[in-house]
Amino acid sequence: MRIIPAIDIIDGKCVRLTKGDYNAVTVYDGTPLEVARKFEDHGFRYLHLVDLDGAREKHIVNQNILEEIAGKTTLTVDFGGGLKSDEDIRTAFECGASMVTIGTTAANDPETFLEWLSLFGPEKIILGADSVNRKIMVSGWSEDTGKDVCDYISGFRRKGVLYTACTDISKDGMLQGPAVDLYREILTRTAINLIASGGISSIDDIRLLKETGCEGAIVGKALYEGNINLKELSELC
């Protein structure tokens, strides 16, 4: 299982939100590049980079930070936040992203999302599937689509999606453990590369996700708050 440290960006700073709330922001020391280099120095190969400014503005904003990290580290970066057009996605790839995560457009305009899947390749597109009480949420987690998360992922898998990053929003930033039962159900129903996100609080959580069959696990707040030791996590890799 891939272990993927996360960097979320607002105003050029590394931050974490609680349950996606922009009014519940914690700012951490170090520039995004400095933090990315720390991950690289500990042997990590992957990075989940989120443009929270872009998510709020509905277009890519922090492409310069993406370009800097991709150009000055060897990390394989997946990038998300505010990717609403062909131009946004092309910009992300031109600036060094290896994969992009698409959430709101997939739910609100699935035809366009599937066009991107064909245009850029399913190996480069991650379906963002974030939910509360099993219902897919979009637009910065502010809009309930009414779509069941398992049905949603299964439907897109049948249309060629290979990867999904799934977050139970109620667990995001809470450090109370990931949505293991939900992930088990998804993996039982569909053969997809599932990247778990949200709630990871310990090394044991990561071991459990691996046993569950997740392809990857995104680790954020637990690293920044010191709940998981970076060296210990790198040894697990």
N, C-alpha and C positions, 0 to 999 in steps of 0.2 A: 504494500500500500504506500502511495506517495504521501509524504507529510509536507504540507504547503503552508509556510508562514504567510501571514497577511499584513499588508500595509494599507490603511485607509487614509485618504488625503483630504484635508480641508485647508484652504489658504496656505498651501505649501507645507503644512505640518502633518505629522503622524498623529492620528486621533483614533479613538474608538467611540462608537455610539452604543447606547443601551436600547435594545429593541428597535434600532433604526431611528431613534428620536434625535433630531438635530438640536434639540434643546437640552439633551443629556450627553454632552460631548466631554470626553477626557482627552487632554493634549499630553503627548509624551515627548520626552527629550530626544533630540537627534533629528537631523533632516531625514527625509525618506531615503536618500542615497546612503547616508551613514548607517541607517538601520538595515538596509538591504545588504550592505557590505558586511555587517555583523553576521547576518544570516549566512552569507556566502562563506565567511571565515570559519564558521562552524560546520561547514560541509553540506549545507542544504543546496539543492539544485533547482528548486522551484519557488516561485513567489506569486501570491495572489494580490494584485494591485487594484485598488478601488478608488475611482475618481468621484468622491462624494459631492464635490462642487459640480461636476458634470451631471450627476444624477439629479441634482436640484435644478440646474439650468437647462436640462434636457438637450445637451450637446456636449461633446468632449471639451474639457477645459484644461486638464493637467497633462497634456501630451508631452510637454517639455520634461516633466519629471519622469514620465515613462521612458522617453528617449535617453535621458541621462542614466537611469538605472540599467536599461538594456545595453547601453553603450559602454558603461564603466564597470559592469559585473558580468559574470557568465551565467547568471540566473535565467532560467526559462520562465518567462512572465506570462501569466494570463491576466487580462485587463478587463475591467468592467466599470460601468457608470456613465450614463449619458450617451450611449451609442444608439442614435436614433436614425441614422442615414447611412447610405453607401459611403459617403465621404468620411463620416466619423470612423467607420470600420476600417476603411483604407488608411486613414491617418494613424489609427492605432497600430496596424501592421507595419506601416512605413516607419513608425517610431520604435519598432522593435518587439511588439507583442507577438508571442507565438500562438496564443489563443485569445478569444474574446468571449465574454459572458453577456448574453442577451436575455433580458427578463421581460420588461414591459411590452416591447414590440412583439415578442412571441405570443403573448396573451391577447393583446389588442389588435394585432395585425398579423395573424399567422401566415398569410400568403406571402407577405414581405419577408418574414423570418425564413420561410422555406426557400425563397429565392436566394437569400443570403447563404443558406446552407448549401445550395447548389453552386452559387457563384464562388464562394471562398473555400468550400470543402467541409464535410462534417467533422473532420479531424481538427478543425480550427475554431469550431463554434461550440460553446458550452451553453446549454439551456439553463437559464436561471429559473429555479422553481422554489419560490419562497412562500411560506404559508402560515396562516394562523387558524387553529381549529380545522386543519385539513384544507382550508380554502386558499387558493392562490391569491397573493397580494401583489400589486404593482404600483407604479408611480411613487417610488420611495416608500413603499409599504403602507400607503395611505388609502388605496383603493382595493376593495374586495371584489374579485371577479365572479365569485360564486362557484368557481371550478374546483372540483376535488383534485388534490395534488397527485394522487396515484393515477387517476384516470388521465390527468393532464400529461404526466410523464409518459405513460404507456402509449397514449395517442401519438405523441411526437416521436417516440421510439419506432413505432410502425412506419413513420414517414422519413426515417433515416437518421434521426438524431443519435449520436453515439455517447455523448457526455451530458450529464446534468449535475449542477451544483444545487443542492437542496438544503434550505435553511428552515427550521421551525423558529419563526420569529419570536415566539414567546420565550425561547431559550437563549436567544442571541444576546451576548454580553452579560448573561446572568451567572455564568460559571457554576451551573447546577447539573451539568451533564447533557449529552446530546440526545437527539430523538431517535434512539436505537430501534424502538418498536416500529416507528414509521419507516425507517430505512430497511428493516427486515421485510416489511410488507412490500415496499417498492421493488426490492430485489427478488422477492418471490414471484411477483407478477410480471416482471419484465427484465430482460437481459440488457442492462445498460451500465455504463461506467458511471457509478454514483460517487460524487464528491460530497462528503458530509461537511456541513458548516453550521456553527452555532452551538454554544453551550459547553464546548470541550473545556474541562477544568483540570484534568490530570493525565498522567501517563496511562493509567488504567483505562480511562475513557478511550484513548487512542488504540490500545490493545483490543478493546471490545469492538471498536469500529472495524478493525482489521478482521477480527473473527466473524463479524457480521457479513463481510464481503465487500465493503466499500473500496472503491478504486483509489480514493484519495481522501484526505482530511485536512481542512483548512483550520489553522490554529492562529488565534489572534489575541484576545484579551488575556488569556491564561499566561501567555508569554510576557506580555507587557506588565502584568501585575505580579509576576514572579511565582504564580501557582505552578508553572512548569519551568524547570530549569533548562536553559537553552542547551547546555552541554549534555544533559541527560537525554533530551529529545534528539539531539544529533546522533548520539550513540544508538538510540533506538532505530534511527534511519539505517 
